[in-house]
Amino acid sequence: MDVETHLSLALELADIADRITVARFRADDLQVATKPDLTPVSEADEAVERALRERLAAVTRHAVVGEELGYAAAPDGSDYRWIVDPIDGTKNYVRGVPIWATLIGLEHAGELVVGVVSAPALHTRWWAGRGLGAFRNGSVLRVSAVDDLADAQVSFAWDGPDAFAGDGIGGRMLALSQRCWRVRGIGDFWQHVLVAEGAFDIAIDPVVSLWDVAALVPIVEEAGGRWSTTDGRADAAGGSFVSTNGRLHDEVVAALAV
Protein backbone atom coordinates (compact mmCIF):
# COMPACT_ATOMS: atom_id res chain seq x y z
CA MET A 1 0.00 0.00 0.00
CA ASP A 2 1.04 3.63 -0.46
CA VAL A 3 1.35 4.77 3.16
CA GLU A 4 2.41 8.30 2.28
CA THR A 5 -0.67 8.94 0.13
CA HIS A 6 -3.00 7.63 2.80
CA LEU A 7 -1.24 9.68 5.47
CA SER A 8 -1.76 12.78 3.34
CA LEU A 9 -5.46 11.99 3.18
CA ALA A 10 -5.60 11.51 6.95
CA LEU A 11 -3.97 14.92 7.43
CA GLU A 12 -6.52 16.45 5.07
CA LEU A 13 -9.30 14.87 7.14
CA ALA A 14 -7.76 16.39 10.26
CA ASP A 15 -7.90 19.84 8.62
CA ILE A 16 -11.61 19.34 7.97
CA ALA A 17 -12.19 18.27 11.56
CA ASP A 18 -10.24 21.19 13.02
CA ARG A 19 -12.35 23.73 11.17
CA ILE A 20 -15.50 22.26 12.71
CA THR A 21 -14.26 21.67 16.25
CA VAL A 22 -12.55 25.04 16.66
CA ALA A 23 -15.61 26.92 15.43
CA ARG A 24 -17.84 25.31 18.08
CA PHE A 25 -15.40 25.10 21.00
CA ARG A 26 -16.67 27.19 23.95
CA ALA A 27 -19.69 28.27 21.91
CA ASP A 28 -22.51 29.47 24.16
CA ASP A 29 -25.08 27.60 22.06
CA LEU A 30 -23.21 24.29 21.73
CA GLN A 31 -25.75 21.48 21.79
CA VAL A 32 -24.86 18.52 24.05
CA ALA A 33 -26.82 15.28 24.46
CA THR A 34 -26.36 12.16 26.58
CA LYS A 35 -25.75 8.82 24.86
CA PRO A 36 -27.22 5.54 26.14
CA ASP A 37 -23.96 4.82 28.00
CA LEU A 38 -24.48 8.15 29.82
CA THR A 39 -21.46 9.81 28.18
CA PRO A 40 -21.88 13.19 26.45
CA VAL A 41 -21.93 13.79 22.72
CA SER A 42 -21.88 17.27 21.22
CA GLU A 43 -23.16 18.51 17.89
CA ALA A 44 -19.49 18.96 16.95
CA ASP A 45 -18.74 15.25 17.49
CA GLU A 46 -21.48 14.29 15.06
CA ALA A 47 -20.67 17.04 12.55
CA VAL A 48 -17.00 16.02 12.40
CA GLU A 49 -17.76 12.37 11.86
CA ARG A 50 -20.30 13.10 9.12
CA ALA A 51 -17.87 15.41 7.35
CA LEU A 52 -15.03 12.87 7.47
CA ARG A 53 -17.27 10.07 6.24
CA GLU A 54 -18.47 12.23 3.36
CA ARG A 55 -14.91 13.03 2.31
CA LEU A 56 -13.82 9.40 2.56
CA ALA A 57 -16.83 8.27 0.52
CA ALA A 58 -15.90 10.83 -2.14
CA VAL A 59 -12.30 9.70 -2.57
CA THR A 60 -12.17 6.04 -1.41
CA ARG A 61 -14.23 2.88 -1.25
CA HIS A 62 -12.98 1.94 2.21
CA ALA A 63 -14.79 0.81 5.33
CA VAL A 64 -15.24 3.32 8.16
CA VAL A 65 -15.95 2.85 11.84
CA GLY A 66 -16.54 5.77 14.17
CA GLU A 67 -17.61 6.41 17.73
CA GLU A 68 -20.81 8.25 16.91
CA LEU A 69 -22.13 6.74 13.66
CA GLY A 70 -20.99 3.12 13.87
CA TYR A 71 -19.69 0.91 11.07
CA ALA A 72 -19.97 1.38 7.32
CA ALA A 73 -18.74 -1.55 5.25
CA ALA A 74 -16.49 -1.10 2.23
CA PRO A 75 -18.63 -1.05 -0.94
CA ASP A 76 -16.20 -3.31 -2.79
CA GLY A 77 -14.86 -5.43 0.08
CA SER A 78 -11.70 -3.36 0.47
CA ASP A 79 -9.30 -4.41 3.23
CA TYR A 80 -8.85 -0.78 4.30
CA ARG A 81 -10.73 0.50 7.35
CA TRP A 82 -10.69 4.05 8.72
CA ILE A 83 -11.23 4.33 12.47
CA VAL A 84 -12.40 7.74 13.69
CA ASP A 85 -12.93 9.36 17.06
CA PRO A 86 -14.31 12.78 16.08
CA ILE A 87 -13.54 14.30 19.49
CA ASP A 88 -11.48 12.31 21.96
CA GLY A 89 -12.07 14.12 25.24
CA THR A 90 -15.67 15.22 24.68
CA LYS A 91 -16.11 15.79 28.42
CA ASN A 92 -13.24 18.27 28.24
CA TYR A 93 -14.60 19.83 25.05
CA VAL A 94 -18.06 20.54 26.44
CA ARG A 95 -16.61 22.02 29.65
CA GLY A 96 -14.19 24.32 27.84
CA VAL A 97 -11.03 22.37 28.73
CA PRO A 98 -8.65 22.53 25.73
CA ILE A 99 -7.38 18.94 26.00
CA TRP A 100 -9.28 17.21 23.20
CA ALA A 101 -8.44 15.96 19.73
CA THR A 102 -9.71 14.31 16.60
CA LEU A 103 -8.22 10.83 16.19
CA ILE A 104 -7.94 9.29 12.73
CA GLY A 105 -6.48 5.82 12.20
CA LEU A 106 -6.18 3.65 9.11
CA GLU A 107 -6.06 -0.13 9.23
CA HIS A 108 -4.93 -2.17 6.22
CA ALA A 109 -5.34 -5.94 6.22
CA GLY A 110 -5.59 -5.93 10.00
CA GLU A 111 -2.55 -3.71 10.63
CA LEU A 112 -2.81 -0.12 11.86
CA VAL A 113 -0.62 1.79 9.42
CA VAL A 114 -1.54 5.48 9.70
CA GLY A 115 -2.41 7.61 12.71
CA VAL A 116 -3.22 11.31 13.10
CA VAL A 117 -4.05 13.07 16.36
CA SER A 118 -5.09 16.70 15.88
CA ALA A 119 -5.51 18.93 18.94
CA PRO A 120 -6.12 22.43 17.57
CA ALA A 121 -6.83 24.01 20.97
CA LEU A 122 -3.30 22.93 21.93
CA HIS A 123 -1.99 24.11 18.54
CA THR A 124 -0.49 20.66 18.09
CA ARG A 125 -0.83 17.72 15.71
CA TRP A 126 0.88 14.34 15.91
CA TRP A 127 1.05 11.86 13.05
CA ALA A 128 2.77 8.72 11.82
CA GLY A 129 2.81 6.33 8.89
CA ARG A 130 4.19 2.82 8.91
CA GLY A 131 7.86 3.08 7.98
CA LEU A 132 7.75 6.89 7.73
CA GLY A 133 8.37 7.84 11.37
CA ALA A 134 6.33 9.80 13.91
CA PHE A 135 6.05 13.56 14.11
CA ARG A 136 4.69 16.45 16.17
CA ASN A 137 4.09 19.58 14.10
CA GLY A 138 6.78 18.30 11.73
CA SER A 139 9.42 17.46 14.36
CA VAL A 140 10.54 13.84 14.64
CA LEU A 141 9.41 12.00 17.78
CA ARG A 142 11.42 9.51 19.84
CA VAL A 143 10.52 7.86 23.11
CA SER A 144 12.69 8.29 26.20
CA ALA A 145 15.66 6.13 27.18
CA VAL A 146 14.55 5.73 30.81
CA ASP A 147 15.04 2.10 31.84
CA ASP A 148 14.34 2.16 35.58
CA LEU A 149 10.86 2.57 37.06
CA ALA A 150 12.35 4.70 39.83
CA ASP A 151 13.25 7.28 37.18
CA ALA A 152 10.02 7.03 35.20
CA GLN A 153 7.22 9.54 34.79
CA VAL A 154 3.81 7.87 34.53
CA SER A 155 0.36 9.14 33.67
CA PHE A 156 -2.95 7.36 34.12
CA ALA A 157 -6.61 8.31 34.38
CA TRP A 158 -10.07 6.85 34.81
CA ASP A 159 -13.64 8.11 34.87
CA GLY A 160 -15.40 7.46 38.14
CA PRO A 161 -15.06 5.00 41.01
CA ASP A 162 -16.43 2.02 39.08
CA ALA A 163 -13.66 2.25 36.47
CA PHE A 164 -11.07 2.68 39.20
CA ALA A 165 -12.27 -0.34 41.15
CA GLY A 166 -12.93 -2.60 38.16
CA ASP A 167 -10.83 -5.77 38.42
CA GLY A 168 -8.69 -3.99 41.01
CA ILE A 169 -6.90 -2.02 38.28
CA GLY A 170 -7.02 1.24 40.25
CA GLY A 171 -5.07 -0.18 43.14
CA ARG A 172 -2.49 -1.71 40.83
CA MET A 173 -2.00 1.58 38.98
CA LEU A 174 -1.50 3.40 42.28
CA ALA A 175 0.96 0.76 43.46
CA LEU A 176 2.90 1.09 40.21
CA SER A 177 2.94 4.88 40.51
CA GLN A 178 4.51 4.61 43.96
CA ARG A 179 7.47 2.83 42.35
CA CYS A 180 7.94 5.65 39.84
CA TRP A 181 9.64 9.04 40.06
CA ARG A 182 6.57 11.12 39.25
CA VAL A 183 2.89 10.60 38.46
CA ARG A 184 0.33 12.77 36.67
CA GLY A 185 -3.24 12.13 35.54
CA ILE A 186 -3.53 13.67 32.08
CA GLY A 187 -5.68 11.01 30.43
CA ASP A 188 -7.08 10.46 26.95
CA PHE A 189 -4.88 10.81 23.86
CA TRP A 190 -2.44 13.34 25.33
CA GLN A 191 -0.70 11.05 27.78
CA HIS A 192 0.11 8.55 25.02
CA VAL A 193 1.47 11.06 22.52
CA LEU A 194 3.58 12.44 25.37
CA VAL A 195 5.07 8.95 25.68
CA ALA A 196 5.85 9.08 21.95
CA GLU A 197 7.50 12.48 22.52
CA GLY A 198 9.65 11.13 25.35
CA ALA A 199 8.03 13.48 27.91
CA PHE A 200 6.33 10.60 29.71
CA ASP A 201 7.66 7.06 29.97
CA ILE A 202 4.41 5.22 30.78
CA ALA A 203 0.73 5.96 30.10
CA ILE A 204 -2.21 3.79 31.14
CA ASP A 205 -5.89 3.83 30.14
CA PRO A 206 -7.74 0.98 31.88
CA VAL A 207 -10.93 1.44 29.82
CA VAL A 208 -10.89 2.36 26.11
CA SER A 209 -12.58 1.57 22.81
CA LEU A 210 -10.92 0.88 19.46
CA TRP A 211 -11.43 4.45 18.19
CA ASP A 212 -9.67 5.80 21.30
CA VAL A 213 -6.39 4.09 20.41
CA ALA A 214 -6.28 3.20 16.69
CA ALA A 215 -4.57 6.48 15.75
CA LEU A 216 -2.16 6.18 18.68
CA VAL A 217 -0.72 2.79 17.74
CA PRO A 218 1.32 3.90 14.69
CA ILE A 219 2.51 7.03 16.50
CA VAL A 220 3.77 5.13 19.54
CA GLU A 221 5.34 2.39 17.43
CA GLU A 222 7.02 4.71 14.92
CA ALA A 223 8.47 6.72 17.83
CA GLY A 224 10.11 3.54 19.13
CA GLY A 225 7.63 2.72 21.89
CA ARG A 226 5.50 -0.28 22.74
CA TRP A 227 1.82 -0.71 23.54
CA SER A 228 -0.55 -3.41 24.71
CA THR A 229 -3.64 -3.99 26.80
CA THR A 230 -3.11 -3.93 30.57
CA ASP A 231 -2.75 -7.72 30.47
CA GLY A 232 -0.15 -7.62 27.71
CA ARG A 233 -2.15 -8.43 24.57
CA ALA A 234 -1.38 -6.66 21.28
CA ASP A 235 -5.07 -6.00 20.64
CA ALA A 236 -6.19 -2.46 19.86
CA ALA A 237 -9.78 -3.55 20.46
CA GLY A 238 -8.87 -5.19 23.76
CA GLY A 239 -10.58 -2.64 26.01
CA SER A 240 -7.51 -1.12 27.70
CA PHE A 241 -4.31 0.56 26.52
CA VAL A 242 -0.80 0.88 27.92
CA SER A 243 1.96 2.74 26.09
CA THR A 244 5.57 2.90 27.20
CA ASN A 245 9.02 3.76 25.92
CA GLY A 246 9.51 0.03 25.33
CA ARG A 247 12.29 -0.47 27.86
CA LEU A 248 9.80 -0.48 30.74
CA HIS A 249 6.91 -2.26 29.07
CA ASP A 250 7.27 -5.79 30.39
CA GLU A 251 7.77 -4.54 33.94
CA VAL A 252 4.74 -2.26 33.70
CA VAL A 253 2.47 -5.00 32.37
CA ALA A 254 3.67 -7.36 35.10
CA ALA A 255 2.79 -4.74 37.70
CA LEU A 256 -0.73 -4.41 36.26
CA ALA A 257 -1.37 -8.15 36.11
CA VAL A 258 -4.13 -9.62 38.25
Backbone hydrogen bonds in HBPLUS format (Angstrom, degrees):
<---DONOR---> <-ACCEPTOR-->    atom                        ^
c    i                          cat <-CA-CA->   ^        H-A-AA   ^      H-
h    n   atom  resd res      DA  || num        DHA   H-A  angle D-A-AA Bond
n    s   type  num  typ     dist DA aas  dist angle  dist       angle   num
A0006-HIS N   A0002-ASP O   3.28 MM   4  6.55 162.3  2.31 150.9 155.7     1
A0007-LEU N   A0003-VAL O   2.82 MM   4  6.02 150.8  1.90 153.5 162.5     2
A0008-SER N   A0004-GLU O   3.00 MM   4  6.22 153.7  2.07 144.1 150.8     3
A0009-LEU N   A0005-THR O   3.13 MM   4  6.45 149.3  2.22 141.4 149.3     4
A0010-ALA N   A0006-HIS O   2.96 MM   4  6.25 155.4  2.02 144.4 151.1     5
A0011-LEU N   A0007-LEU O   2.93 MM   4  6.22 152.9  2.00 151.2 158.2     6
A0012-GLU N   A0008-SER O   3.00 MM   4  6.25 147.4  2.11 141.0 150.0     7
A0013-LEU N   A0009-LEU O   2.89 MM   4  6.23 155.0  1.95 151.1 158.0     8
A0014-ALA N   A0010-ALA O   2.99 MM   4  6.28 147.6  2.10 141.3 150.2     9
A0015-ASP N   A0011-LEU O   3.08 MM   4  6.40 146.7  2.20 141.5 149.6    10
A0015-ASP N   A0012-GLU O   3.12 MM   3  5.10 119.7  2.50  94.0 108.7    11
A0016-ILE N   A0012-GLU O   3.14 MM   4  6.53 154.7  2.20 148.9 155.1    12
A0017-ALA N   A0013-LEU O   2.96 MM   4  6.28 161.4  2.00 151.2 156.1    13
A0018-ASP N   A0014-ALA O   2.87 MM   4  6.06 163.6  1.90 152.2 156.3    14
A0019-ARG N   A0015-ASP O   3.22 MM   4  6.44 158.1  2.27 147.7 152.0    15
A0020-ILE N   A0017-ALA O   3.04 MM   3  5.32 122.9  2.37 102.8 117.0    16
A0021-THR N   A0017-ALA O   2.90 MM   4  6.15 173.3  1.90 167.0 167.8    17
A0022-VAL N   A0018-ASP O   2.96 MM   4  5.78 167.2  1.98 149.1 153.4    18
A0024-ARG N   A0021-THR O   3.27 MM   3  5.42 133.5  2.50  98.1 109.6    19
A0025-PHE N   A0021-THR O   2.98 MM   4  5.97 123.3  2.31 145.1 159.5    20
A0027-ALA N   A0024-ARG O   3.16 MM   3  5.18 155.7  2.22 126.3 121.2    21
A0030-LEU N   A0027-ALA O   3.27 MM   3  5.31 163.7  2.29 112.4 111.1    22
A0043-GLU N   A0031-GLN O   2.91 MM  12  5.54 143.1  2.05 161.0 164.0    23
A0033-ALA N   A0041-VAL O   2.86 MM   8  5.40 173.1  1.86 160.5 160.9    24
A0041-VAL N   A0033-ALA O   2.92 MM   8  5.40 150.7  2.00 148.4 150.5    25
A0035-LYS N   A0039-THR O   2.86 MM   4  5.51 174.5  1.86 165.4 163.6    26
A0038-LEU N   A0035-LYS O   2.77 MM   3  5.16 154.5  1.83 123.3 126.2    27
A0045-ASP N   A0042-SER O   3.11 MM   3  5.28 120.7  2.48  99.7 113.1    28
A0046-GLU N   A0042-SER O   3.42 MM   4  6.85 162.3  2.45 153.7 155.2    29
A0047-ALA N   A0043-GLU O   2.92 MM   4  6.07 154.9  1.98 144.9 152.8    30
A0048-VAL N   A0044-ALA O   2.88 MM   4  5.96 164.4  1.91 154.3 157.3    31
A0049-GLU N   A0045-ASP O   3.14 MM   4  6.40 170.6  2.15 151.5 154.0    32
A0050-ARG N   A0046-GLU O   3.03 MM   4  6.17 162.0  2.07 148.2 153.2    33
A0051-ALA N   A0047-ALA O   3.00 MM   4  6.13 161.7  2.03 146.5 151.9    34
A0052-LEU N   A0048-VAL O   2.93 MM   4  6.17 161.4  1.97 158.6 163.3    35
A0053-ARG N   A0049-GLU O   2.97 MM   4  6.09 160.6  2.01 148.2 153.8    36
A0054-GLU N   A0050-ARG O   2.91 MM   4  6.11 157.0  1.97 149.4 155.9    37
A0055-ARG N   A0051-ALA O   3.06 MM   4  6.31 158.4  2.11 145.6 150.9    38
A0056-LEU N   A0052-LEU O   2.94 MM   4  6.14 165.2  1.96 151.6 155.8    39
A0057-ALA N   A0053-ARG O   2.87 MM   4  6.01 158.1  1.92 149.5 155.6    40
A0058-ALA N   A0054-GLU O   3.07 MM   4  6.24 137.0  2.27 137.7 148.8    41
A0058-ALA N   A0055-ARG O   3.09 MM   3  5.06 126.6  2.39  93.5 107.7    42
A0059-VAL N   A0055-ARG O   3.19 MM   4  6.46 137.2  2.39 145.4 155.6    43
A0060-THR N   A0056-LEU O   2.77 MM   4  5.45 139.0  1.94 154.0 159.3    44
A0063-ALA N   A0080-TYR O   3.15 MM  17  6.24 158.5  2.20 152.7 147.2    45
A0082-TRP N   A0063-ALA O   2.89 MM  19  6.23 164.2  1.92 146.6 144.5    46
A0064-VAL N   A0072-ALA O   2.93 MM   8  5.18 158.0  1.98 147.0 154.1    47
A0072-ALA N   A0064-VAL O   2.72 MM   8  5.18 158.8  1.77 164.5 168.3    48
A0065-VAL N   A0082-TRP O   2.82 MM  17  6.24 153.3  1.89 161.2 170.3    49
A0084-VAL N   A0065-VAL O   2.90 MM  19  6.32 161.2  1.94 155.2 161.5    50
A0066-GLY N   A0070-GLY O   2.96 MM   4  5.20 153.5  2.03 132.4 140.3    51
A0070-GLY N   A0066-GLY O   3.23 MM   4  5.20 131.4  2.48 132.7 133.3    52
A0067-GLU N   A0084-VAL O   3.21 MM  17  6.73 143.1  2.36 160.3 171.0    53
A0077-GLY N   A0074-ALA O   3.31 MM   3  5.11 174.6  2.32 106.2 107.2    54
A0109-ALA N   A0079-ASP O   2.89 MM  30  5.19 167.3  1.90 151.4 155.2    55
A0081-ARG N   A0107-GLU O   2.83 MM  26  5.08 152.5  1.90 150.1 154.6    56
A0107-GLU N   A0081-ARG O   2.81 MM  26  5.08 167.1  1.83 148.8 153.3    57
A0083-ILE N   A0105-GLY O   2.80 MM  22  4.99 165.9  1.82 144.3 147.1    58
A0105-GLY N   A0083-ILE O   2.88 MM  22  4.99 163.1  1.91 148.9 153.8    59
A0085-ASP N   A0103-LEU O   2.93 MM  18  5.01 166.1  1.95 146.5 149.8    60
A0103-LEU N   A0085-ASP O   2.96 MM  18  5.01 168.8  1.97 150.1 152.1    61
A0088-ASP N   A0101-ALA O   2.63 MM  13  5.25 170.3  1.64 169.9 166.9    62
A0101-ALA N   A0088-ASP O   3.08 MM  13  5.25 148.2  2.19 134.9 144.7    63
A0092-ASN N   A0089-GLY O   2.98 MM   3  5.25 123.5  2.31 104.1 118.2    64
A0093-TYR N   A0089-GLY O   2.92 MM   4  6.25 161.9  1.95 152.6 158.4    65
A0094-VAL N   A0090-THR O   2.88 MM   4  6.09 167.6  1.90 162.5 161.8    66
A0095-ARG N   A0092-ASN O   3.08 MM   3  5.23 136.6  2.28 101.5 114.0    67
A0097-VAL N   A0092-ASN O   2.86 MM   5  4.68 151.4  1.94 144.8 140.3    68
A0096-GLY N   A0093-TYR O   3.25 MM   3  5.30 162.5  2.28 103.6 108.7    69
A0102-THR N   A0118-SER O   2.93 MM  16  5.26 153.3  2.00 145.9 147.8    70
A0118-SER N   A0102-THR O   2.98 MM  16  5.26 167.0  1.99 151.5 154.6    71
A0104-ILE N   A0116-VAL O   2.91 MM  12  5.15 164.5  1.93 156.8 160.1    72
A0116-VAL N   A0104-ILE O   2.86 MM  12  5.15 147.5  1.96 147.4 157.1    73
A0106-LEU N   A0114-VAL O   2.95 MM   8  5.03 151.4  2.04 142.2 141.8    74
A0113-VAL N   A0106-LEU O   2.83 MM   7  5.88 155.2  1.89 162.7 170.5    75
A0108-HIS N   A0111-GLU O   2.75 MM   3  5.23 161.7  1.78 149.8 149.5    76
A0111-GLU N   A0108-HIS O   2.97 MM   3  5.23 166.9  1.99 115.1 119.3    77
A0130-ARG N   A0113-VAL O   2.77 MM  17  4.94 148.7  1.87 154.4 155.9    78
A0115-GLY N   A0128-ALA O   3.01 MM  13  5.36 161.4  2.04 151.7 151.8    79
A0128-ALA N   A0115-GLY O   2.90 MM  13  5.36 142.6  2.04 155.3 159.6    80
A0117-VAL N   A0126-TRP O   2.84 MM   9  5.11 168.8  1.85 152.7 154.3    81
A0126-TRP N   A0117-VAL O   2.83 MM   9  5.11 163.6  1.86 152.7 156.9    82
A0119-ALA N   A0124-THR O   2.88 MM   5  5.38 161.1  1.91 165.9 172.3    83
A0122-LEU N   A0119-ALA O   2.96 MM   3  5.46 145.7  2.08 113.8 124.0    84
A0124-THR N   A0119-ALA O   3.23 MM   5  5.38 179.1  2.23 135.3 135.5    85
A0123-HIS N   A0120-PRO O   2.98 MM   3  4.56 153.0  2.06  93.7 102.0    86
A0137-ASN N   A0125-ARG O   2.87 MM  12  5.51 155.6  1.93 164.9 169.4    87
A0127-TRP N   A0135-PHE O   2.94 MM   8  5.39 152.2  2.02 143.9 150.3    88
A0135-PHE N   A0127-TRP O   2.80 MM   8  5.39 156.0  1.86 160.9 167.6    89
A0132-LEU N   A0129-GLY O   2.76 MM   3  5.11 166.5  1.78 138.5 139.3    90
A0141-LEU N   A0134-ALA O   2.90 MM   7  5.42 156.4  1.95 137.6 136.3    91
A0136-ARG N   A0139-SER O   2.82 MM   3  5.16 151.6  1.90 143.2 152.1    92
A0139-SER N   A0136-ARG O   2.85 MM   3  5.16 167.4  1.87 125.6 124.6    93
A0143-VAL N   A0223-ALA O   3.03 MM  80  5.78 151.0  2.11 153.6 147.1    94
A0151-ASP N   A0148-ASP O   2.85 MM   3  5.47 158.6  1.90 120.0 127.1    95
A0152-ALA N   A0149-LEU O   2.99 MM   3  4.90 164.5  2.02 108.1 113.0    96
A0181-TRP N   A0152-ALA O   2.92 MM  29  5.27 128.9  2.19 134.3 149.3    97
A0182-ARG N   A0152-ALA O   3.31 MM  30  6.71 154.7  2.38 149.5 149.3    98
A0201-ASP N   A0153-GLN O   2.94 MM  48  5.43 168.0  1.95 151.3 154.8    99
A0202-ILE N   A0153-GLN O   3.29 MM  49  6.53 144.2  2.43 153.8 153.2   100
A0154-VAL N   A0182-ARG O   2.93 MM  28  6.36 162.4  1.96 158.7 160.8   101
A0184-ARG N   A0154-VAL O   2.92 MM  30  6.38 149.0  2.01 152.0 161.7   102
A0155-SER N   A0202-ILE O   3.01 MM  47  6.34 147.8  2.12 138.1 147.6   103
A0204-ILE N   A0155-SER O   2.96 MM  49  6.45 147.1  2.07 149.6 160.1   104
A0156-PHE N   A0184-ARG O   3.15 MM  28  6.81 139.1  2.33 145.4 155.9   105
A0164-PHE N   A0160-GLY O   3.26 MM   4  6.54 154.6  2.33 145.0 152.5   106
A0165-ALA N   A0161-PRO O   2.90 MM   4  6.02 156.8  1.96 148.5 153.9   107
A0166-GLY N   A0162-ASP O   2.91 MM   4  5.86 132.8  2.13 142.0 153.8   108
A0170-GLY N   A0164-PHE O   2.75 MM   6  4.43 130.9  1.99 166.5 159.7   109
A0168-GLY N   A0165-ALA O   2.93 MM   3  5.12 164.8  1.95 129.6 127.6   110
A0169-ILE N   A0166-GLY O   3.04 MM   3  6.06 176.4  2.04 133.5 133.9   111
A0172-ARG N   A0168-GLY O   3.31 MM   4  6.60 155.7  2.37 148.4 155.3   112
A0173-MET N   A0169-ILE O   2.88 MM   4  6.12 153.5  1.95 153.4 160.4   113
A0174-LEU N   A0170-GLY O   3.00 MM   4  6.26 161.7  2.03 151.5 156.5   114
A0175-ALA N   A0171-GLY O   2.93 MM   4  6.12 156.8  1.98 143.8 150.6   115
A0176-LEU N   A0172-ARG O   2.93 MM   4  6.10 156.6  1.99 143.5 149.8   116
A0177-SER N   A0173-MET O   2.90 MM   4  6.14 159.8  1.94 149.2 154.9   117
A0178-GLN N   A0174-LEU O   3.09 MM   4  6.36 142.5  2.24 145.1 154.0   118
A0179-ARG N   A0176-LEU O   2.90 MM   3  5.34 155.1  1.96 112.6 121.0   119
A0180-CYS N   A0177-SER O   3.03 MM   3  5.10 157.7  2.09 103.9 111.0   120
A0192-HIS N   A0189-PHE O   3.04 MM   3  5.60 128.4  2.31 112.0 124.8   121
A0193-VAL N   A0189-PHE O   3.15 MM   4  6.49 158.2  2.20 157.0 163.7   122
A0194-LEU N   A0190-TRP O   2.98 MM   4  6.09 144.3  2.11 145.4 155.3   123
A0195-VAL N   A0191-GLN O   3.20 MM   4  6.49 132.5  2.44 129.4 140.5   124
A0195-VAL N   A0192-HIS O   3.14 MM   3  5.02 127.7  2.43  90.5 104.0   125
A0196-ALA N   A0192-HIS O   3.12 MM   4  6.54 154.9  2.19 142.6 148.7   126
A0197-GLU N   A0193-VAL O   2.92 MM   4  6.20 137.9  2.10 136.7 148.4   127
A0198-GLY N   A0194-LEU O   3.14 MM   4  6.21 122.7  2.48 130.5 143.4   128
A0199-ALA N   A0194-LEU O   2.92 MM   5  5.23 133.4  2.14 161.7 163.0   129
A0200-PHE N   A0194-LEU O   3.16 MM   6  5.46 166.0  2.18 111.6 113.1   130
A0198-GLY N   A0195-VAL O   3.01 MM   3  5.09 141.3  2.16 100.2 111.8   131
A0245-ASN N   A0201-ASP O   3.09 MM  44  5.40 129.1  2.36 151.9 147.9   132
A0203-ALA N   A0243-SER O   2.87 MM  40  5.30 146.5  1.99 160.1 161.7   133
A0243-SER N   A0203-ALA O   2.95 MM  40  5.30 162.0  1.98 149.9 155.9   134
A0205-ASP N   A0241-PHE O   2.79 MM  36  5.13 161.5  1.82 162.3 166.7   135
A0241-PHE N   A0205-ASP O   2.85 MM  36  5.13 163.5  1.87 154.1 158.2   136
A0208-VAL N   A0239-GLY O   2.96 MM  31  5.01 153.5  2.03 114.8 118.9   137
A0212-ASP N   A0209-SER O   2.96 MM   3  5.35 145.3  2.08 110.4 121.2   138
A0213-VAL N   A0210-LEU O   3.07 MM   3  5.63 153.1  2.15 114.6 121.9   139
A0214-ALA N   A0210-LEU O   2.96 MM   4  5.89 145.4  2.08 163.6 174.6   140
A0216-LEU N   A0213-VAL O   2.89 MM   3  5.03 126.4  2.19 101.8 117.4   141
A0217-VAL N   A0213-VAL O   3.18 MM   4  6.40 145.2  2.30 162.2 170.0   142
A0220-VAL N   A0216-LEU O   2.89 MM   4  6.09 170.8  1.90 170.3 171.4   143
A0221-GLU N   A0217-VAL O   2.97 MM   4  6.08 171.5  1.98 158.5 161.3   144
A0222-GLU N   A0218-PRO O   2.82 MM   4  5.76 165.1  1.84 145.2 150.3   145
A0223-ALA N   A0219-ILE O   3.09 MM   4  6.11 133.7  2.31 137.6 148.6   146
A0225-GLY N   A0220-VAL O   2.84 MM   5  5.11 151.7  1.92 161.3 151.9   147
A0224-GLY N   A0221-GLU O   2.93 MM   3  5.19 158.7  1.97 109.6 116.1   148
A0226-ARG N   A0244-THR O   3.10 MM  18  5.48 155.7  2.16 132.9 140.0   149
A0244-THR N   A0226-ARG O   2.94 MM  18  5.48 158.0  1.99 154.1 157.0   150
A0228-SER N   A0242-VAL O   2.98 MM  14  5.36 140.3  2.14 143.2 153.4   151
A0242-VAL N   A0228-SER O   2.73 MM  14  5.36 150.8  1.81 167.0 169.0   152
A0229-THR N   A0233-ARG O   2.83 MM   4  5.19 145.9  1.95 140.2 151.5   153
A0232-GLY N   A0229-THR O   2.96 MM   3  5.12 162.2  1.99 113.0 114.2   154
A0238-GLY N   A0235-ASP O   2.94 MM   3  4.99 150.4  2.03 118.1 117.1   155
A0249-HIS N   A0246-GLY O   3.32 MM   3  5.10 156.3  2.38  98.2 105.2   156
A0252-VAL N   A0248-LEU O   2.97 MM   4  6.13 154.6  2.03 157.9 166.1   157
A0253-VAL N   A0249-HIS O   2.93 MM   4  6.18 170.7  1.94 165.5 166.5   158
A0254-ALA N   A0250-ASP O   3.01 MM   4  6.13 156.3  2.07 142.9 149.7   159
A0255-ALA N   A0251-GLU O   3.07 MM   4  6.25 147.8  2.18 138.4 146.6   160
A0255-ALA N   A0252-VAL O   3.06 MM   3  5.09 118.0  2.47  95.2 110.5   161
A0256-LEU N   A0252-VAL O   3.09 MM   4  6.41 133.4  2.32 143.2 156.0   162
A0256-LEU N   A0253-VAL O   3.12 MM   3  5.07 132.0  2.36  94.6 107.7   163
A0257-ALA N   A0254-ALA O   3.32 MM   3  5.20 153.6  2.40  97.1 104.7   164
